[in-house]
Each structure stands twice: as structure tokens, then as C-alpha cells.
Amino acid sequence: MRERRLEGHILSLLQEALSLEELHARLQPLYPGLRKATLFALLVRLRREGKVAFLEGRFLAGKPQDADL
């Protein structure tokens, strides 16, 4: 349940492109024990599922616009 809630927060924050550090800083007050490594692993899983794109060093909710990536 907690992971689903965290996933929802991540996807809502990623309506604007954010770096890993920026996203971690915004989530830290809500999830004080969240480590960057754990957040990165979750972002990688969301990217594989097509829910998050990684462009120019930033994460963004949604699929990448270039389908060849």
C-alpha cells in the first residue's frame, strides 16, 4: 500500500520534469526514510512500465515522445 501511495505522489510531482535530487527533496518531508537509491529503483521500474520518461537528466510522467528510445 505504501509503495502505491509513493508511486502516486511521484507521478503527480512529475507533471513537471525533475531531477532525482529535486524529486527526493520534495518527497523527503512526506517519506523521511526514503533513500535516493530506493527512489531511483522505483523510477526505473516505472520507466519500464512506461509511466515515467527520462529525458536530458530529468524524469517526467508519461511516455517519451521519441518512440525509438
C-alpha positions as CSV (number, residue, x, y, z in Angstrom):
1,M,0.0,0.0,0.0
2,R,2.8,2.4,0.9
3,E,4.5,1.8,-2.4
4,R,1.3,2.6,-4.3
5,R,0.9,5.8,-2.4
6,L,4.5,6.8,-3.0
7,E,4.0,6.0,-6.7
8,G,1.0,8.3,-6.8
9,H,3.0,11.1,-5.2
10,I,5.8,10.6,-7.7
11,L,3.6,10.6,-10.7
12,S,1.8,13.8,-9.5
13,L,5.1,15.6,-8.9
14,L,6.5,14.5,-12.3
15,Q,3.9,16.6,-14.2
16,E,6.9,18.9,-14.4
17,A,10.4,17.5,-15.2
18,L,12.5,16.9,-12.1
19,S,16.0,15.5,-11.4
20,L,16.4,12.7,-9.0
21,E,17.7,15.1,-6.4
22,E,14.8,17.6,-6.8
23,L,12.3,14.8,-6.6
24,H,14.0,13.3,-3.5
25,A,13.9,16.7,-1.8
26,R,10.2,17.2,-2.5
27,L,9.4,13.7,-1.2
28,Q,11.6,13.8,1.9
29,P,9.0,15.6,4.2
30,L,6.4,13.0,3.3
31,Y,8.7,10.0,3.4
32,P,11.6,10.8,5.8
33,G,13.1,7.3,5.5
34,L,13.2,7.4,1.7
35,R,16.7,6.9,0.3
36,K,17.7,8.1,-3.2
37,A,18.7,4.5,-4.2
38,T,15.1,3.3,-3.3
39,L,13.6,6.2,-5.2
40,F,15.8,5.5,-8.2
41,A,14.9,1.8,-8.3
42,L,11.2,2.8,-8.2
43,L,11.7,5.3,-11.0
44,V,13.5,2.6,-13.1
45,R,10.5,0.2,-12.6
46,L,8.0,3.0,-13.6
47,R,10.1,3.7,-16.6
48,R,10.0,0.1,-17.7
49,E,6.2,0.1,-17.2
50,G,6.0,3.2,-19.5
51,K,4.7,5.5,-16.7
52,V,7.8,7.7,-16.5
53,A,10.2,9.0,-19.1
54,F,13.8,10.0,-18.6
55,L,14.9,12.9,-20.8
56,E,18.0,15.1,-20.5
57,G,18.8,14.1,-16.9
58,R,15.2,14.6,-15.7
59,F,12.3,12.4,-15.0
60,L,8.8,13.2,-16.3
61,A,5.5,11.4,-16.0
62,G,4.3,9.8,-19.3
63,K,5.9,8.0,-22.2
64,P,8.9,9.5,-24.1
65,Q,7.8,11.4,-27.2
66,D,10.6,9.7,-29.2
67,A,9.4,6.1,-29.6
68,D,12.8,4.9,-30.7
69,L,14.3,5.3,-27.2
